Amino acid sequence: MGRERQTNADYVPEPVQAYDRISASYPEIAGRRRKYLDSVDRLIVERISGKAGSLLDVGAGDGERALRIAASAGIEEVVLLEPSAGMRSRMKAGPEIWPICLEQLDCKQVPFAGRCFDAITCLWNVMGHLGRAKARTNALAQLRKLLAPGGLLFLDVNHRYNTSSYGFTRTAGRFVWDIVWPCEHHGNVVVNWEYGSPRQRCSTYGHVFTGREVQRLARAAGFSIEERIVVDYDEGCKRRFAFQGNLLYCLRRENPAVNPAKDAASAAQTSSISASVI
Ligand SMILES: C[S@@+](CC[C@H](N)C(=O)[O-])C[C@H]1O[C@@H](n2cnc3c(N)ncnc32)[C@H](O)[C@@H]1O
């Protein structure tokens, strides 16, 4: 995602519309976070290399990352889910494409029914483009159904308490605000991009997460958290403490699923708890 700030900008397009607009400049925008994105890719490859034969990438963008991960991990079957026509137009021919929003994924419907993947990726805060906690929980629960037994889902989110990105004062303010008045909407932001020549601007809606929020989402959707890795958003290196970076999660499908209906309600409550070290 791009630079984020909360704003009352006059017109903010919905995410898919915004990605259609910026698609021609997506390599430039992604290039600014190259160290971070490449580092996340490496961490995923280390964990699936030689163990996975199929990969579903959700919110795949131009598909470049999924193809690189698949090539490095020796994966032959790749499916890309991407709702933006602009982003899809940048994809290389070859992989199967699901041209839908994650919220539209219904595992009972063709062509999704009966499909199953050894690894699923949902990278660079794609989850933050789904409007509500309930939508995120439902989407994750669908992804769980598409995971093969023993399969892993990798998900990275922009961390709401990342002092390197947002500064100490702002992060502390968010933290206190979450304690005083816990609310699902606190993580909602407007994402701003500047790109191209001559310079253009585009904004869209996003959500930045606390660790506790992801923990609740994962549990509500029937996943256990196998690993949580903190990755510096500027340098791409691994960090020790959650407040030092973005959060990459490696989720394992729990079997049987916990009660998603019951836990969806608790997932909707944003964290009011400690500084997201889980
Ligand atoms: C920050 S980009 C990340 C793209 C890719 N994962 C990467 O890391 O290069 C976010 C992507 O999520 C897609 N997206 C936005 N809303 C979505 C939704 N509701 N369901 C699935 N994907 C969505 C956008 O079209 C865009 O391609």
The ligand as an ORCA input file, in Angstrom:
! r2SCAN-3c Opt
* xyz 0 1
  C      -1.348     -3.276     -2.618
  S      -1.964     -4.194     -3.978
  C      -1.100     -5.709     -3.732
  C      -0.976     -6.512     -4.983
  C      -0.125     -7.762     -4.831
  N      -0.618     -8.610     -3.779
  C       1.295     -7.365     -4.545
  O       1.746     -7.554     -3.426
  O       1.941     -6.847     -5.469
  C      -3.611     -4.622     -3.465
  C      -4.353     -5.466     -4.485
  O      -5.578     -5.868     -3.891
  C      -6.586     -5.818     -4.877
  N      -7.887     -5.658     -4.218
  C      -8.519     -4.534     -3.837
  N      -9.701     -4.824     -3.298
  C      -9.822     -6.169     -3.331
  C     -10.844     -7.090     -2.945
  N     -11.980     -6.658     -2.392
  N     -10.634     -8.404     -3.149
  C      -9.474     -8.848     -3.702
  N      -8.485     -8.024     -4.087
  C      -8.654     -6.713     -3.916
  C      -6.227     -4.602     -5.714
  O      -6.867     -4.598     -6.970
  C      -4.714     -4.720     -5.769
  O      -4.296     -5.465     -6.875
*
